Amino acid sequence: MEEILKQLQDSMYEGNRVESERLAREALSSGIEPLKVIEKGMKPGLTRVGDAFETGALFLPELVGAGDAALAVGNIIDEALGERKETIPYKGTFAIGSVKGDIHTIGKGIVATMMRVNGFKVIDLGVDVSPEEFLEVADKVEAIGLSGLLSLSTKSMEETIKKVSPKYPDVLIIIGGAAVDPALAKAFGVLYGADAASAPRIVEENIKQRRQ
């Protein structure tokens, strides 16, 4: 079983979408849990890609290819979760979207998958989501994720936070993506997610604190 996950890491690093899909399905059919496929297959593969990109060993096309493979694997994980969702304890409802002016889907999609794997019902609002659209679902969720890759995304995030927080102060807001950092999150008075893997833990911990 571990060999399948190692192969999945390699195929994602290579940006091989077809092979990544095949290996993900094989891993699930062999009895490996969805969370383990992500933690031991998808996540390490993407970490390798990120490290290689930072050092100049890989370039933007390879980064996009790996993201495409990750999105495909995420869709397969979502299918598996739909088939066995009764075995995952429900922890809350989470809405996510790429903010107004940003049409990037890969990071948002991976976060959505990670949240589902960890027991959250996810409302995926898609991309180029206006503050008003986030506001419309705020009364249905415990937390909202704002994703942004472009620098101009920060203005849209700020507008969204200013619309949602005053009306729904108990709804957690977490921001993530290349456009943001911990300092910006602190300035906005919201949570910061460094990567997709950390988002479920951060949201769950803060929901528990608010319920105490």
Helices and strands as residue ranges (DSSP letters): H 2-13, H 17-29, H 34-37, I 38-42, H 43-55, H 60-83, G 85-87, E 92-99, H 106-117, E 120-129, H 131-137, G 138-140, E 143-147, H 153-167, E 172-176, H 182-188, E 191-193, H 198-211
